[in-house]
Amino acid sequence: MNKEEIIEKLKPIVAPFVKNEVAFANLTDKTDFITDLNINSANLVDIVLDIEEAFEIEIDNESMEKMLNIENTIAIIQTKLEEK
């Protein structure tokens, strides 16, 4: 699965938690969940759980701690998909 496909699958997962619609509309791989989209850390856990379900992967705590922006999230998803 390439970066663009992952981003398209991520958008509906992230959308319900976004507090900054302008940043979400201009989402790039450098977008930070907390500072750019104003998503709180509790909601990040919900996002990770939704990502696990949507992509049928398991994300360990170490990887979860790195999922602070789109770029890292894509990299972790791709790694986990390759491990399947």
Summary of the structure (lengths in Angstrom):
residues: 84
radius of gyration: 11.7
end to end distance: 12.6
largest distance: 35.2
contacts: 225
relative contact order: 0.18
helix: 65%
strand: 2%
